[in-house]
Amino acid sequence: MLDHTGIVVTDLKRARRFYDAIAKPLGLATADNGEQSFLLGRSAEERIPYLWIGTLRPSYWVEGSRAGINQMHVAFVAPDKAAVDAFHRAALAAGGRDNGAPGLRKGAEAYYGAFVLDPDGNNIEACARGPAAA
């Protein structure tokens, strides 16, 4: 289980619009975290696990790193296929690019997912597994 992860973006306002849009169908929320970042998680009360999204240069980056150069993949749990479909529609409407339309995925038992690229090219997925994928 993850505690947190993070991605660096080039335009915080554009990223916030995108992540605000995909949060709702997944039952998630965004929260302010200062002028240069925000968090995506379950709620303001249940802050962990979370995805940190910001424009700050992380101290652990190696020389030459920049937003969008090292694509990140984050998969969010969706409660059902309808939520995966809604995630995909919301992401595209908020400036995301299709990277795999909603559908059952080969090689994974009872797995329904959709992939989009966020405004900086990070691969963001929503998926439903097991009975939720039926």
N, CA and C atoms as an extended XYZ file, in Angstrom:
402
Properties=species:S:1:pos:R:3:atomname:S:1:resname:S:1:resid:I:1 pbc="F F F"
N         0.849       -1.182        0.000 N   MET     1
C         0.000        0.000        0.000 CA  MET     1
C         0.888        1.236        0.000 C   MET     1
N         0.520        2.216       -0.765 N   LEU     2
C         1.284        3.452       -0.832 CA  LEU     2
C         0.866        4.425        0.264 C   LEU     2
N         1.819        5.198        0.748 N   ASP     3
C         1.527        6.312        1.637 CA  ASP     3
C         1.275        7.559        0.794 C   ASP     3
N         2.183        7.800       -0.148 N   HIS     4
C         2.022        8.923       -1.065 CA  HIS     4
C         2.977        8.761       -2.237 C   HIS     4
N         2.711        9.508       -3.271 N   THR     5
C         3.602        9.633       -4.407 CA  THR     5
C         3.383       11.038       -4.955 C   THR     5
N         4.179       11.442       -5.907 N   GLY     6
C         4.031       12.798       -6.408 CA  GLY     6
C         4.495       12.953       -7.833 C   GLY     6
N         3.972       13.973       -8.468 N   ILE     7
C         4.396       14.314       -9.818 CA  ILE     7
C         4.591       15.820       -9.911 C   ILE     7
N         5.536       16.192      -10.743 N   VAL     8
C         5.806       17.603      -10.994 CA  VAL     8
C         5.136       17.983      -12.302 C   VAL     8
N         4.470       19.120      -12.291 N   VAL     9
C         3.753       19.604      -13.461 CA  VAL     9
C         4.301       20.971      -13.866 C   VAL     9
N         4.015       21.358      -15.090 N   THR    10
C         4.529       22.632      -15.589 CA  THR    10
C         3.574       23.791      -15.342 C   THR    10
N         2.279       23.505      -15.262 N   ASP    11
C         1.263       24.546      -15.107 CA  ASP    11
C         0.286       24.088      -14.033 C   ASP    11
N         0.388       24.653      -12.849 N   LEU    12
C        -0.410       24.192      -11.709 CA  LEU    12
C        -1.903       24.403      -11.923 C   LEU    12
N        -2.303       25.525      -12.506 N   LYS    13
C        -3.730       25.783      -12.730 CA  LYS    13
C        -4.320       24.783      -13.718 C   LYS    13
N        -3.600       24.491      -14.772 N   ARG    14
C        -4.059       23.515      -15.767 CA  ARG    14
C        -4.146       22.126      -15.138 C   ARG    14
N        -3.145       21.771      -14.351 N   ALA    15
C        -3.158       20.472      -13.672 CA  ALA    15
C        -4.314       20.393      -12.678 C   ALA    15
N        -4.575       21.465      -11.957 N   ARG    16
C        -5.649       21.457      -10.967 CA  ARG    16
C        -6.999       21.246      -11.645 C   ARG    16
N        -7.233       21.890      -12.784 N   ARG    17
C        -8.480       21.676      -13.518 CA  ARG    17
C        -8.634       20.199      -13.899 C   ARG    17
N        -7.561       19.604      -14.392 N   PHE    18
C        -7.582       18.205      -14.810 CA  PHE    18
C        -7.854       17.282      -13.622 C   PHE    18
N        -7.116       17.436      -12.537 N   TYR    19
C        -7.268       16.534      -11.392 CA  TYR    19
C        -8.562       16.790      -10.618 C   TYR    19
N        -9.056       18.013      -10.590 N   ASP    20
C       -10.381       18.272      -10.022 CA  ASP    20
C       -11.434       17.494      -10.812 C   ASP    20
N       -11.303       17.489      -12.132 N   ALA    21
C       -12.288       16.820      -12.984 CA  ALA    21
C       -12.285       15.310      -12.782 C   ALA    21
N       -11.120       14.687      -12.685 N   ILE    22
C       -11.095       13.227      -12.553 CA  ILE    22
C       -11.357       12.767      -11.129 C   ILE    22
N       -11.225       13.631      -10.154 N   ALA    23
C       -11.431       13.244       -8.754 CA  ALA    23
C       -12.869       12.814       -8.502 C   ALA    23
N       -13.822       13.576       -8.985 N   LYS    24
C       -15.236       13.335       -8.661 CA  LYS    24
C       -15.710       11.942       -9.051 C   LYS    24
N       -15.490       11.468      -10.295 N   PRO    25
C       -15.997       10.136      -10.628 CA  PRO    25
C       -15.346        9.020       -9.823 C   PRO    25
N       -14.184        9.276       -9.258 N   LEU    26
C       -13.474        8.258       -8.483 CA  LEU    26
C       -13.736        8.367       -6.982 C   LEU    26
N       -14.574        9.332       -6.586 N   GLY    27
C       -14.859        9.507       -5.169 CA  GLY    27
C       -13.680       10.085       -4.400 C   GLY    27
N       -12.846       10.862       -5.084 N   LEU    28
C       -11.674       11.487       -4.476 CA  LEU    28
C       -11.885       12.993       -4.389 C   LEU    28
N       -10.912       13.671       -3.801 N   ALA    29
C       -10.992       15.126       -3.659 CA  ALA    29
C        -9.599       15.720       -3.769 C   ALA    29
N        -9.543       16.965       -4.194 N   THR    30
C        -8.278       17.694       -4.179 CA  THR    30
C        -8.290       18.647       -2.996 C   THR    30
N        -7.093       18.975       -2.520 N   ALA    31
C        -6.968       19.890       -1.380 CA  ALA    31
C        -5.759       20.779       -1.587 C   ALA    31
N        -5.890       22.043       -1.241 N   ASP    32
C        -4.765       22.971       -1.337 CA  ASP    32
C        -3.623       22.505       -0.445 C   ASP    32
N        -2.401       22.769       -0.907 N   ASN    33
C        -1.209       22.400       -0.158 CA  ASN    33
C        -0.137       23.477       -0.341 C   ASN    33
N        -0.541       24.715       -0.342 N   GLY    34
C         0.394       25.815       -0.569 CA  GLY    34
C         0.226       26.387       -1.960 C   GLY    34
N         1.034       27.389       -2.253 N   GLU    35
C         0.917       28.096       -3.528 CA  GLU    35
C         1.449       27.306       -4.712 C   GLU    35
N         2.315       26.307       -4.457 N   GLN    36
C         2.943       25.591       -5.563 CA  GLN    36
C         2.576       24.117       -5.645 C   GLN    36
N         1.543       23.696       -4.897 N   SER    37
C         1.151       22.296       -4.969 CA  SER    37
C        -0.252       22.085       -4.410 C   SER    37
N        -0.809       20.935       -4.720 N   PHE    38
C        -2.076       20.491       -4.136 CA  PHE    38
C        -2.005       18.981       -3.981 C   PHE    38
N        -2.960       18.428       -3.253 N   LEU    39
C        -3.001       16.998       -2.993 CA  LEU    39
C        -4.265       16.401       -3.587 C   LEU    39
N        -4.168       15.168       -4.021 N   LEU    40
C        -5.321       14.396       -4.469 CA  LEU    40
C        -5.404       13.178       -3.572 C   LEU    40
N        -6.544       13.016       -2.902 N   GLY    41
C        -6.707       11.889       -1.994 CA  GLY    41
C        -8.170       11.601       -1.733 C   GLY    41
N        -8.416       10.828       -0.694 N   ARG    42
C        -9.798       10.428       -0.375 CA  ARG    42
C       -10.635       11.604        0.090 C   ARG    42
N       -10.092       12.400        1.019 N   SER    43
C       -10.829       13.560        1.526 CA  SER    43
C        -9.899       14.400        2.387 C   SER    43
N       -10.366       15.558        2.800 N   ALA    44
C        -9.569       16.410        3.684 CA  ALA    44
C        -9.352       15.728        5.031 C   ALA    44
N       -10.311       14.905        5.446 N   GLU    45
C       -10.199       14.211        6.729 CA  GLU    45
C        -9.300       12.977        6.633 C   GLU    45
N        -9.366       12.280        5.506 N   GLU    46
C        -8.576       11.070        5.283 CA  GLU    46
C        -7.512       11.385        4.237 C   GLU    46
N        -6.414       11.973        4.675 N   ARG    47
C        -5.414       12.547        3.773 CA  ARG    47
C        -4.420       11.534        3.220 C   ARG    47
N        -4.294       10.353        3.812 N   ILE    48
C        -3.315        9.362        3.354 CA  ILE    48
C        -4.072        8.125        2.900 C   ILE    48
N        -3.734        7.566        1.754 N   PRO    49
C        -2.660        7.922        0.839 CA  PRO    49
C        -3.040        9.128       -0.024 C   PRO    49
N        -2.027        9.762       -0.591 N   TYR    50
C        -2.288       10.919       -1.442 CA  TYR    50
C        -1.282       11.002       -2.585 C   TYR    50
N        -1.678       11.743       -3.591 N   LEU    51
C        -0.815       12.086       -4.712 CA  LEU    51
C        -0.513       13.568       -4.593 C   LEU    51
N         0.765       13.910       -4.430 N   TRP    52
C         1.206       15.304       -4.378 CA  TRP    52
C         1.416       15.754       -5.813 C   TRP    52
N         0.891       16.938       -6.169 N   ILE    53
C         1.012       17.483       -7.518 CA  ILE    53
C         1.468       18.931       -7.375 C   ILE    53
N         2.607       19.254       -7.949 N   GLY    54
C         3.108       20.613       -7.783 CA  GLY    54
C         4.150       21.006       -8.798 C   GLY    54
N         4.603       22.244       -8.667 N   THR    55
C         5.602       22.793       -9.587 CA  THR    55
C         6.992       22.880       -8.964 C   THR    55
N         7.121       22.518       -7.700 N   LEU    56
C         8.422       22.571       -7.023 CA  LEU    56
C         9.362       21.494       -7.554 C   LEU    56
N        10.629       21.813       -7.625 N   ARG    57
C        11.635       20.829       -8.033 CA  ARG    57
C        11.993       19.969       -6.820 C   ARG    57
N        11.702       18.647       -6.869 N   PRO    58
C        12.008       17.791       -5.723 CA  PRO    58
C        13.506       17.699       -5.446 C   PRO    58
N        13.860       17.626       -4.185 N   SER    59
C        15.274       17.550       -3.794 CA  SER    59
C        15.932       16.266       -4.289 C   SER    59
N        15.162       15.215       -4.539 N   TYR    60
C        15.719       13.927       -4.946 CA  TYR    60
C        15.921       13.802       -6.459 C   TYR    60
N        15.509       14.819       -7.238 N   TRP    61
C        15.678       14.745       -8.683 CA  TRP    61
C        17.155       14.763       -9.054 C   TRP    61
N        17.514       13.969      -10.050 N   VAL    62
C        18.871       13.991      -10.573 CA  VAL    62
C        18.996       15.135      -11.572 C   VAL    62
N        20.207       15.536      -11.843 N   GLU    63
C        20.464       16.617      -12.788 CA  GLU    63
C        19.818       16.315      -14.132 C   GLU    63
N        19.164       17.292      -14.714 N   GLY    64
C        18.531       17.150      -16.018 CA  GLY    64
C        17.055       16.773      -15.954 C   GLY    64
N        16.547       16.461      -14.764 N   SER    65
C        15.129       16.117      -14.644 CA  SER    65
C        14.274       17.366      -14.806 C   SER    65
N        13.093       17.184      -15.369 N   ARG    66
C        12.119       18.257      -15.492 CA  ARG    66
C        10.748       17.631      -15.643 C   ARG    66
N         9.723       18.423      -15.445 N   ALA    67
C         8.348       17.929      -15.554 CA  ALA    67
C         8.123       17.313      -16.924 C   ALA    67
N         7.500       16.144      -16.943 N   GLY    68
C         7.164       15.491      -18.193 CA  GLY    68
C         8.258       14.655      -18.809 C   GLY    68
N         9.497       14.736      -18.312 N   ILE    69
C        10.576       13.976      -18.932 CA  ILE    69
C        10.574       12.519      -18.488 C   ILE    69
N        10.175       12.254      -17.263 N   ASN    70
C        10.101       10.886      -16.754 CA  ASN    70
C         8.633       10.578      -16.470 C   ASN    70
N         7.973        9.988      -17.458 N   GLN    71
C         6.532        9.750      -17.340 CA  GLN    71
C         6.229        8.891      -16.127 C   GLN    71
N         5.223        9.295      -15.409 N   MET    72
C         4.752        8.591      -14.223 CA  MET    72
C         3.472        7.842      -14.577 C   MET    72
N         3.232        6.723      -13.910 N   HIS    73
C         1.972        5.995      -14.055 CA  HIS    73
C         1.326        5.889      -12.690 C   HIS    73
N         0.074        6.321      -12.598 N   VAL    74
C        -0.701        6.220      -11.370 CA  VAL    74
C        -2.038        5.600      -11.731 C   VAL    74
N        -2.420        4.525      -11.016 N   ALA    75
C        -3.710        3.878      -11.238 CA  ALA    75
C        -4.583        4.084      -10.006 C   ALA    75
N        -5.766        4.627      -10.222 N   PHE    76
C        -6.728        4.862       -9.151 CA  PHE    76
C        -7.785        3.764       -9.154 C   PHE    76
N        -8.197        3.331       -7.976 N   VAL    77
C        -9.266        2.357       -7.845 CA  VAL    77
C       -10.595        3.046       -8.147 C   VAL    77
N       -11.376        2.432       -9.001 N   ALA    78
C       -12.722        2.914       -9.290 CA  ALA    78
C       -13.719        1.909       -8.714 C   ALA    78
N       -14.856        2.385       -8.227 N   PRO    79
C       -15.813        1.459       -7.620 CA  PRO    79
C       -16.506        0.530       -8.616 C   PRO    79
N       -16.559        0.939       -9.900 N   ASP    80
C       -17.234        0.117      -10.899 CA  ASP    80
C       -16.898        0.626      -12.302 C   ASP    80
N       -17.412       -0.077      -13.308 N   LYS    81
C       -17.152        0.291      -14.694 CA  LYS    81
C       -17.682        1.682      -15.024 C   LYS    81
N       -18.831        2.034      -14.476 N   ALA    82
C       -19.406        3.358      -14.747 CA  ALA    82
C       -18.470        4.466      -14.279 C   ALA    82
N       -17.813        4.264      -13.157 N   ALA    83
C       -16.871        5.263      -12.651 CA  ALA    83
C       -15.645        5.357      -13.557 C   ALA    83
N       -15.189        4.218      -14.086 N   VAL    84
C       -14.064        4.234      -15.037 CA  VAL    84
C       -14.456        5.031      -16.274 C   VAL    84
N       -15.643        4.769      -16.789 N   ASP    85
C       -16.132        5.500      -17.963 CA  ASP    85
C       -16.233        7.000      -17.674 C   ASP    85
N       -16.771        7.356      -16.503 N   ALA    86
C       -16.913        8.770      -16.128 CA  ALA    86
C       -15.556        9.434      -15.957 C   ALA    86
N       -14.596        8.711      -15.376 N   PHE    87
C       -13.223        9.201      -15.243 CA  PHE    87
C       -12.659        9.546      -16.618 C   PHE    87
N       -12.817        8.645      -17.563 N   HIS    88
C       -12.261        8.847      -18.902 CA  HIS    88
C       -12.888       10.069      -19.574 C   HIS    88
N       -14.211       10.179      -19.501 N   ARG    89
C       -14.893       11.349      -20.090 CA  ARG    89
C       -14.433       12.649      -19.429 C   ARG    89
N       -14.365       12.653      -18.093 N   ALA    90
C       -13.960       13.863      -17.362 CA  ALA    90
C       -12.528       14.247      -17.707 C   ALA    90
N       -11.660       13.261      -17.808 N   ALA    91
C       -10.255       13.536      -18.132 CA  ALA    91
C       -10.111       14.163      -19.506 C   ALA    91
N       -10.807       13.622      -20.489 N   LEU    92
C       -10.724       14.172      -21.847 CA  LEU    92
C       -11.310       15.576      -21.905 C   LEU    92
N       -12.406       15.799      -21.196 N   ALA    93
C       -13.033       17.126      -21.176 CA  ALA    93
C       -12.169       18.157      -20.474 C   ALA    93
N       -11.282       17.700      -19.588 N   ALA    94
C       -10.429       18.608      -18.818 CA  ALA    94
C        -9.026       18.736      -19.408 C   ALA    94
N        -8.831       18.322      -20.646 N   GLY    95
C        -7.544       18.525      -21.306 CA  GLY    95
C        -6.644       17.313      -21.348 C   GLY    95
N        -7.115       16.177      -20.860 N   GLY    96
C        -6.323       14.949      -20.955 CA  GLY    96
C        -6.385       14.385      -22.367 C   GLY    96
N        -5.481       13.467      -22.665 N   ARG    97
C        -5.459       12.805      -23.973 CA  ARG    97
C        -5.681       11.306      -23.770 C   ARG    97
N        -6.461       10.715      -24.633 N   ASP    98
C        -6.740        9.288      -24.540 CA  ASP    98
C        -5.448        8.485      -24.681 C   ASP    98
N        -5.279        7.498      -23.808 N   ASN    99
C        -4.143        6.592      -23.887 CA  ASN    99
C        -4.625        5.157      -23.717 C   ASN    99
N        -5.914        4.926      -23.921 N   GLY   100
C        -6.513        3.601      -23.787 CA  GLY   100
C        -7.944        3.732      -23.317 C   GLY   100
N        -8.869        3.609      -24.247 N   ALA   101
C       -10.292        3.777      -23.938 CA  ALA   101
C       -10.754        2.765      -22.897 C   ALA   101
N       -11.841        3.072      -22.192 N   PRO   102
C       -12.361        2.137      -21.198 CA  PRO   102
C       -12.673        0.774      -21.811 C   PRO   102
N       -12.315       -0.268      -21.068 N   GLY   103
C       -12.611       -1.610      -21.540 CA  GLY   103
C       -11.926       -2.656      -20.693 C   GLY   103
N       -12.284       -3.917      -20.959 N   LEU   104
C       -11.628       -5.039      -20.294 CA  LEU   104
C       -10.203       -5.147      -20.821 C   LEU   104
N        -9.282       -5.496      -19.967 N   ARG   105
C        -7.874       -5.585      -20.355 CA  ARG   105
C        -7.445       -7.051      -20.432 C   ARG   105
N        -6.828       -7.410      -21.556 N   LYS   106
C        -6.324       -8.765      -21.745 CA  LYS   106
C        -5.141       -9.000      -20.807 C   LYS   106
N        -5.027      -10.234      -20.364 N   GLY   107
C        -3.909      -10.597      -19.501 CA  GLY   107
C        -4.160      -10.325      -18.035 C   GLY   107
N        -5.290       -9.733      -17.723 N   ALA   108
C        -5.635       -9.463      -16.328 CA  ALA   108
C        -7.057       -9.960      -16.109 C   ALA   108
N        -7.241      -10.816      -15.125 N   GLU   109
C        -8.561      -11.386      -14.865 CA  GLU   109
C        -9.492      -10.346      -14.269 C   GLU   109
N       -10.675      -10.203      -14.866 N   ALA   110
C       -11.711       -9.290      -14.371 CA  ALA   110
C       -11.131       -7.908      -14.060 C   ALA   110
N       -10.617       -7.255      -15.097 N   TYR   111
C        -9.963       -5.954      -14.948 CA  TYR   111
C       -10.496       -5.022      -16.019 C   TYR   111
N       -11.162       -3.950      -15.620 N   TYR   112
C       -11.729       -2.964      -16.526 CA  TYR   112
C       -11.037       -1.641      -16.246 C   TYR   112
N       -10.384       -1.081      -17.244 N   GLY   113
C        -9.630        0.146      -17.005 CA  GLY   113
C        -9.675        1.113      -18.166 C   GLY   113
N        -9.206        2.319      -17.900 N   ALA   114
C        -9.063        3.364      -18.908 CA  ALA   114
C        -7.806        4.154      -18.586 C   ALA   114
N        -7.124        4.597      -19.629 N   PHE   115
C        -5.871        5.326      -19.487 CA  PHE   115
C        -5.973        6.674      -20.187 C   PHE   115
N        -5.444        7.698      -19.544 N   VAL   116
C        -5.336        9.023      -20.147 CA  VAL   116
C        -3.966        9.593      -19.825 C   VAL   116
N        -3.537       10.520      -20.649 N   LEU   117
C        -2.329       11.280      -20.356 CA  LEU   117
C        -2.768       12.624      -19.805 C   LEU   117
N        -2.210       13.009      -18.663 N   ASP   118
C        -2.555       14.311      -18.093 CA  ASP   118
C        -1.879       15.406      -18.914 C   ASP   118
N        -2.087       16.682      -18.613 N   PRO   119
C        -1.512       17.747      -19.444 CA  PRO   119
C         0.009       17.716      -19.566 C   PRO   119
N         0.712       17.017      -18.658 N   ASP   120
C         2.168       16.909      -18.765 CA  ASP   120
C         2.626       15.549      -19.267 C   ASP   120
N         1.700       14.710      -19.716 N   GLY   121
C         2.071       13.429      -20.292 CA  GLY   121
C         2.175       12.279      -19.315 C   GLY   121
N         1.775       12.474      -18.058 N   ASN   122
C         1.780       11.375      -17.103 CA  ASN   122
C         0.602       10.459      -17.399 C   ASN   122
N         0.830        9.151      -17.327 N   ASN   123
C        -0.194        8.146      -17.633 CA  ASN   123
C        -1.050        7.905      -16.393 C   ASN   123
N        -2.308        8.327      -16.458 N   ILE   124
C        -3.222        8.228      -15.333 CA  ILE   124
C        -4.305        7.220      -15.696 C   ILE   124
N        -4.545        6.276      -14.795 N   GLU   125
C        -5.489        5.202      -15.042 CA  GLU   125
C        -6.540        5.141      -13.941 C   GLU   125
N        -7.712        4.676      -14.308 N   ALA   126
C        -8.736        4.284      -13.337 CA  ALA   126
C        -9.112        2.850      -13.683 C   ALA   126
N        -9.268        2.008      -12.650 N   CYS   127
C        -9.564        0.611      -12.919 CA  CYS   127
C       -10.509        0.027      -11.868 C   CYS   127
N       -11.289       -0.914      -12.333 N   ALA   128
C       -12.176       -1.684      -11.460 CA  ALA   128
C       -11.779       -3.154      -11.625 C   ALA   128
N       -11.689       -3.861      -10.514 N   ARG   129
C       -11.279       -5.270      -10.551 CA  ARG   129
C       -12.361       -6.169       -9.973 C   ARG   129
N       -12.270       -7.429      -10.312 N   GLY   130
C       -13.178       -8.418       -9.758 CA  GLY   130
C       -14.624       -8.165      -10.146 C   GLY   130
N       -15.560       -8.368       -9.197 N   PRO   131
C       -16.977       -8.172       -9.504 CA  PRO   131
C       -17.292       -6.761      -10.004 C   PRO   131
N       -16.525       -5.759       -9.580 N   ALA   132
C       -16.757       -4.383      -10.031 CA  ALA   132
C       -16.470       -4.206      -11.515 C   ALA   132
N       -15.702       -5.139      -12.098 N   ALA   133
C       -15.355       -5.066      -13.518 CA  ALA   133
C       -16.383       -5.758      -14.400 C   ALA   133
N       -17.331       -6.420      -13.792 N   ALA   134
C       -18.327       -7.181      -14.560 CA  ALA   134
C       -19.383       -6.281      -15.180 C   ALA   134
